């Protein structure tokens, strides 16, 4: 039996979803690719155990969250380097949805790593408080408080035009 049996199929089936999560956690497509590659390498080394009785997707998502937080703490990596777009009229016409998306990414970059992870898991991936707590390795109360603080901060720093 090949120790990586099923691993390639898992990666093929879940890579896009995991990449979106990595991008939302980092705000940078290149860092997201590095993050996902790091996590998939770690996942491969534990594949035999996970394939038999574990949950490889939950492991991968938890590893994405933990690794992104770790990178930001250790390396002080600036995860989003893009400037906030001007919401006022500019010389070049912009699709309104694109401007909103870029403004939201810029504001997400201003959250702490845990707050950003909570927002991504709860609202982008539509995870319950319980699932989010399990993926982050924290209590449900921590998820609730981090969600509250993150949403308050987003409301305070995000122009109201983004929510239209």
C-alpha positions in Angstrom: 0.0 0.0 0.0 1.3 3.4 -1.0 1.6 5.7 2.1 0.3 8.6 0.0 -2.7 6.7 -1.3 -5.5 9.2 -1.7 -3.4 12.2 -1.0 -3.2 13.4 -4.6 -6.9 13.0 -5.0 -7.5 15.0 -1.8 -5.2 17.8 -3.0 -6.8 17.9 -6.4 -10.3 18.0 -4.9 -9.7 20.6 -2.1 -6.8 22.7 -3.5 -9.0 25.6 -4.8 -10.9 25.9 -1.6 -7.8 25.7 0.6 -6.1 28.3 -1.6 -9.0 30.7 -1.2 -8.7 30.4 2.5 -5.0 30.9 2.5 -5.4 34.0 0.3 -8.0 35.4 2.7 -5.7 34.7 5.6 -2.7 36.3 4.0 -4.1 38.9 1.6 -1.2 38.1 -0.8 -1.4 35.5 -3.6 2.3 34.6 -3.3 2.2 34.2 0.4 -1.0 32.2 0.1 0.8 29.8 -2.3 3.7 29.5 0.1 1.3 29.0 3.1 -0.7 26.3 1.3 2.5 24.5 0.1 3.9 24.5 3.7 0.6 23.1 5.0 0.3 20.4 2.3 3.9 19.3 3.0 3.0 18.9 6.6 -0.3 17.1 5.7 1.6 14.7 3.5 3.9 13.7 6.3 0.8 12.8 8.4 -1.3 11.4 5.6 -1.3 7.7 6.7 -2.7 8.6 10.1 -5.2 11.1 8.7 -6.4 8.9 5.9 -7.2 6.0 8.2 -9.3 7.8 10.8 -8.7 11.5 10.8 -10.2 14.4 9.0 -7.6 15.7 6.5 -9.6 18.8 5.5 -10.0 19.9 9.1 -6.3 19.3 9.8 -5.4 21.3 6.7 -7.7 24.3 7.6 -6.4 24.3 11.2 -2.8 24.2 9.9 -3.5 27.1 7.5 -4.8 29.2 10.4 -2.1 28.3 12.8 0.7 28.7 10.2 -0.5 32.1 9.0 -0.7 33.4 12.6 2.8 31.9 13.3 4.3 33.6 10.2 2.9 36.9 11.1 4.2 36.7 14.7 7.6 35.3 14.0 8.6 37.0 10.8 6.5 40.1 11.2 5.4 39.5 7.6 3.3 42.3 6.1 0.6 40.1 4.7 -1.1 42.6 2.6 1.0 45.1 0.8 -1.6 46.7 -1.5 -2.7 50.2 -0.8 -6.3 50.9 -0.1 -8.2 52.0 -3.2 -9.6 55.5 -3.4 -13.3 55.2 -3.2 -13.7 58.7 -4.7 -13.8 59.1 -8.5 -10.4 58.5 -10.2 -9.1 59.0 -13.7 -9.6 55.3 -14.5 -13.1 53.8 -14.2 -13.3 50.9 -11.7 -15.8 48.2 -11.3 -17.6 49.1 -8.1 -17.4 45.5 -6.8 -13.7 45.5 -7.4 -13.2 48.7 -5.4 -15.3 47.3 -2.5 -13.4 44.0 -2.5 -10.0 45.8 -2.5 -11.2 48.1 0.3 -12.4 45.1 2.3 -9.1 43.3 1.8 -7.2 46.3 3.0 -9.3 46.6 6.2 -8.9 42.9 6.8 -5.2 43.4 6.8 -5.5 45.7 9.7 -7.0 43.1 12.0 -4.9 41.0 14.3 -4.1 37.5 13.0 -6.6 35.8 15.2 -9.3 38.3 14.4 -8.7 37.9 10.7 -8.8 34.1 11.1 -12.1 34.3 13.0 -13.7 36.5 10.3 -12.5 34.3 7.4 -13.7 31.1 9.1 -17.0 32.4 10.5 -18.2 34.6 7.6 -16.3 33.5 4.5 -16.3 29.8 5.1 -19.6 29.9 7.0 -18.3 27.9 10.0 -20.2 27.7 13.3 -18.7 29.1 16.4 -18.0 25.5 17.6 -16.2 24.6 14.3 -14.2 27.8 14.3 -13.1 27.2 17.9 -12.0 23.7 17.0 -10.1 24.8 14.0 -8.3 27.6 15.9 -7.8 25.5 19.0 -9.5 28.1 21.3 -12.7 28.3 23.3 -16.1 29.3 21.9 -15.9 32.4 24.2 -12.7 33.4 22.5 -14.3 33.0 19.1 -17.2 35.2 20.2 -15.0 37.9 21.7 -12.6 38.0 18.7 -15.6 38.2 16.3 -17.0 41.1 18.3 -13.7 43.0 18.4 -13.0 42.3 14.7 -16.4 43.4 13.5 -16.2 46.5 15.7 -12.8 47.3 14.2 -14.0 46.7 10.6 -17.0 49.0 11.1 -14.8 51.7 12.5 -12.2 51.7 9.8 -14.2 50.7 6.7 -15.9 53.4 4.7 -19.7 52.9 4.6 -19.6 52.7 0.8 -18.1 49.2 1.1 -21.3 47.9 2.7 -23.8 49.2 0.2 
